[in-house]
């Protein structure tokens, strides 16, 4: 029986064979990879991946789809909200180190998923995700551009990222109302030694009123931390490079 896409799950099923082949080529799966797919849906990407890696863990919230996936002998199915999945514990159960995480992420909760994975980045080898193109534009944006945002700063301190493939709406059923793309996210081998919660608080404060200069937002936060160093507060949040946010976090964390 044909599965009807459920709007509440943000379901748009990939159907374009050429695009699927291009995505698999970008991921470059190898036999034995500890690979996890988020939102496998109707298994359009799942099947070519599992053929190459041998066994695949999939995370699916939709009960009907999870039931279908369990019929596949080479899939370990986790029926759950991905935001509740402990990827660190999942990695420790794998035979090889480093999770390779892939998926067509539900666009309505893509940012929370990216932040959730940031908590587990230490066990991740790489990530390849289908996302709304404008989200990827923000992820890879440079300072002093309209796309540079809290998302840019929160991810770039920990990942090297590239937009590797454009995916048009007609590649899906039903077609989304937006353009999509594939992003590659490689955790940095030698990341800055900062506390993620502290860094997140700093960045959230800086971008809380992005039209205002930082003296009106981040200035008070820095005063509360007893910061006496040199930092130009006459700029807006989107004008500050990631490296400066990282340095500021280092100098203000306890």
Phi and psi in degrees as a GROMACS rama.xvg file:
@    title "Ramachandran Plot"
@    xaxis  label "Phi"
@    yaxis  label "Psi"
@TYPE xy
-65.9564  132.347  UNK-2
-84.3112  127.294  UNK-3
-89.0778  126.261  UNK-4
-58.6028  134.197  UNK-5
-102.417  121.047  UNK-6
-62.2374  -36.5207  UNK-7
-66.2473  -20.6767  UNK-8
-96.9719  1.28049  UNK-9
62.7619  38.8418  UNK-10
-83.6954  124.658  UNK-11
-138.055  113.66  UNK-12
-92.3512  127.879  UNK-13
-70.928  128.421  UNK-14
-127.239  -11.2668  UNK-15
-80.3857  111.484  UNK-16
-60.8899  -37.469  UNK-17
-65.7673  -40.3266  UNK-18
-67.6084  -41.9579  UNK-19
-59.3425  -43.6048  UNK-20
-62.9827  -40.2885  UNK-21
-67.2547  -36.34  UNK-22
-66.5448  -45.6878  UNK-23
-60.9487  -39.8054  UNK-24
-63.0596  -39.8714  UNK-25
-66.7631  -37.5517  UNK-26
-71.8706  -36.3822  UNK-27
54.352  59.6582  UNK-28
-67.376  146.52  UNK-29
-124.176  149.561  UNK-30
-52.986  132.406  UNK-31
87.4177  -4.96258  UNK-32
-56.1713  139.645  UNK-33
-84.6941  84.792  UNK-34
-106.101  138.787  UNK-35
-126.368  127.523  UNK-36
-108.23  128.269  UNK-37
-94.6493  127.252  UNK-38
65.7524  60.3681  UNK-39
-68.4477  -21.9793  UNK-40
58.8885  -121.146  UNK-41
-92.4894  15.8694  UNK-42
71.1409  23.956  UNK-43
-61.4917  -41.1284  UNK-44
-90.6675  -30.4773  UNK-45
-57.4413  -46.6518  UNK-46
-61.9482  -51.0122  UNK-47
-66.0396  -28.3859  UNK-48
-69.5991  -48.2534  UNK-49
-67.2972  -29.1839  UNK-50
-63.5229  -28.487  UNK-51
-94.262  -34.2341  UNK-52
-95.7283  -20.0737  UNK-53
98.0616  -42.7001  UNK-54
-149.832  143.654  UNK-55
-139.652  136.55  UNK-56
-95.0629  131.054  UNK-57
-124.065  144.111  UNK-58
-116.19  114.822  UNK-59
-135.346  126.624  UNK-60
-84.0311  -34.5043  UNK-61
-68.6598  117.669  UNK-62
-59.9784  -41.2727  UNK-63
-66.1375  -41.4049  UNK-64
-68.6617  -38.7388  UNK-65
-60.8009  -37.7463  UNK-66
-63.2747  -43.1671  UNK-67
-63.1007  -42.6533  UNK-68
-65.7793  -32.1858  UNK-69
-65.6143  -20.0164  UNK-70
-73.3775  -13.0334  UNK-71
-86.6604  121.785  UNK-72
-68.8619  -14.5184  UNK-73
-108.214  16.9831  UNK-74
-116.876  135.254  UNK-75
-99.3351  111.672  UNK-76
-98.1356  123.295  UNK-77
-106.71  108.75  UNK-78
-88.9831  98.2967  UNK-79
-165.331  159.467  UNK-80
-68.3207  126.275  UNK-81
-60.5611  -26.936  UNK-82
-69.537  -12.0304  UNK-83
-102.613  0.380455  UNK-84
-86.0194  130.452  UNK-85
-88.8226  96.2251  UNK-86
-69.0466  -27.6271  UNK-87
-65.7199  -46.2716  UNK-88
-64.152  -37.5843  UNK-89
-62.9231  -41.5488  UNK-90
-63.4905  -37.3262  UNK-91
-69.3421  -16.2519  UNK-92
-90.031  -6.27805  UNK-93
-84.7852  153.49  UNK-94
-77.3209  -23.1689  UNK-95
-122.199  149.7  UNK-96
-76.1058  149.94  UNK-97
87.1636  104.555  UNK-98
-75.0056  139.513  UNK-99
-106.153  109.756  UNK-100
-104.613  129.292  UNK-101
-133.792  166.426  UNK-102
158.836  157.929  UNK-103
-95.2178  94.8901  UNK-104
-74.8744  140.057  UNK-105
-58.3114  123.022  UNK-106
-65.232  -25.8494  UNK-107
-74.4346  -15.8862  UNK-108
-132.474  26.3296  UNK-109
-64.0741  -41.1509  UNK-110
-65.3576  -46.3132  UNK-111
-57.634  -35.2986  UNK-112
-66.1856  -43.6299  UNK-113
-61.8357  -40.3875  UNK-114
-70.0209  -36.3804  UNK-115
-62.5277  -43.2706  UNK-116
-67.6441  -28.2753  UNK-117
-60.1955  -31.1798  UNK-118
-68.0713  -18.8588  UNK-119
-118.077  16.6946  UNK-120
-61.608  -23.0355  UNK-121
-64.2009  -18.9274  UNK-122
-108.722  8.84693  UNK-123
-102.263  133.229  UNK-124
-85.9785  -47.112  UNK-125
-162.064  167.328  UNK-126
-138.469  135.477  UNK-127
-129.557  118.675  UNK-128
-129.9  141.775  UNK-129
-84.8119  126.189  UNK-130
-142.033  166.015  UNK-131
-59.0891  132.828  UNK-132
-57.3463  -37.5749  UNK-133
-68.3103  -26.6593  UNK-134
-68.5379  -44.532  UNK-135
-64.189  -37.2814  UNK-136
-57.5645  -37.8671  UNK-137
-73.1677  -36.6638  UNK-138
-61.3767  -39.6652  UNK-139
-101.682  5.14416  UNK-140
-64.8968  151.235  UNK-141
-97.6897  157.189  UNK-142
-56.6153  153.941  UNK-143
66.3622  25.9059  UNK-144
-121.414  161.208  UNK-145
-66.8109  -24.8934  UNK-146
-85.8758  -14.3239  UNK-147
-68.4134  125.405  UNK-148
-151.416  -176.745  UNK-149
-54.9503  -40.1646  UNK-150
-62.196  -41.9424  UNK-151
-57.5293  -49.4361  UNK-152
-70.7722  -36.2406  UNK-153
-70.7262  -28.276  UNK-154
-98.1198  -34.8039  UNK-155
-70.2031  -20.6177  UNK-156
-70.5027  -17.4296  UNK-157
-121.041  -18.1837  UNK-158
-129.465  149.506  UNK-159
-94.7488  128.652  UNK-160
-131.428  145.395  UNK-161
-140.947  141.494  UNK-162
-83.3055  111.071  UNK-163
-104.888  -13.6032  UNK-164
-162.032  130.009  UNK-165
-86.1196  138.242  UNK-166
-129.337  112.131  UNK-167
-75.2878  158.98  UNK-168
-56.1619  -34.6697  UNK-169
-69.9191  -2.38905  UNK-170
-79.002  -5.93642  UNK-171
-119.39  160.825  UNK-172
-134.342  114.667  UNK-173
-74.2432  154.891  UNK-174
-68.1581  133.17  UNK-175
-72.0298  166.368  UNK-176
-89.4158  11.8674  UNK-177
-133.801  160.853  UNK-178
-77.4144  150.904  UNK-179
-123.044  169.689  UNK-180
-159.584  167.742  UNK-181
-108.732  129.64  UNK-182
-111.01  138.672  UNK-183
-104.149  128.766  UNK-184
-123.686  114.211  UNK-185
-110.24  115.449  UNK-186
-57.6821  136.167  UNK-187
-66.3585  138.047  UNK-188
-67.9024  -32.8851  UNK-189
-130.898  73.0756  UNK-190
-73.5574  158.274  UNK-191
-59.6733  146.108  UNK-192
-88.7392  84.4291  UNK-193
-131.369  156.14  UNK-194
-80.7775  123.537  UNK-195
-62.3725  -42.4599  UNK-196
-64.3048  -40.8158  UNK-197
-65.3477  -46.1411  UNK-198
-60.8891  -43.4508  UNK-199
-61.7131  -39.1572  UNK-200
-65.3739  -40.9459  UNK-201
-61.4285  -49.7068  UNK-202
-66.8941  -41.1566  UNK-203
-61.5548  -41.228  UNK-204
-64.0578  -44.1437  UNK-205
-60.4368  -40.4297  UNK-206
-95.0118  7.36159  UNK-207
-64.2851  -31.1352  UNK-208
-139.475  77.36  UNK-209
-67.0974  -15.7554  UNK-210
-79.0697  -18.4813  UNK-211
-92.2755  155.325  UNK-212
-70.7039  156.573  UNK-213
-65.164  -21.4099  UNK-214
-58.7343  -31.4444  UNK-215
-84.5448  -11.4746  UNK-216
-122.187  -67.5541  UNK-217
-73.1283  -23.7196  UNK-218
-56.4429  -46.8543  UNK-219
-65.2804  -40.1436  UNK-220
-61.2012  -42.7032  UNK-221
-67.2437  -37.2857  UNK-222
-60.9131  -41.7492  UNK-223
-64.9782  -29.257  UNK-224
-85.6178  -3.08374  UNK-225
72.3395  26.4717  UNK-226
-72.3722  129.832  UNK-227
-125.688  10.8619  UNK-228
-80.6039  -170.613  UNK-229
-99.9662  113.552  UNK-230
-150.567  126.437  UNK-231
-76.0712  106.038  UNK-232
-90.1047  4.22888  UNK-233
-87.645  13.4851  UNK-234
-107.604  164.372  UNK-235
-88.8564  161.405  UNK-236
-56.4502  -38.3294  UNK-237
-75.6684  -2.93026  UNK-238
-93.8077  -7.23916  UNK-239
-96.7543  123.199  UNK-240
-65.2128  156.577  UNK-241
-56.6135  -40.4494  UNK-242
-59.2706  -34.3648  UNK-243
-73.6579  -36.8683  UNK-244
-64.0532  -39.5828  UNK-245
-64.36  -45.6229  UNK-246
-61.3318  -39.8751  UNK-247
-66.0365  -39.5813  UNK-248
-63.5933  -42.6699  UNK-249
-60.8198  -39.1293  UNK-250
-83.3388  -7.63977  UNK-251
-116.288  -10.8728  UNK-252
-78.9987  148.328  UNK-253
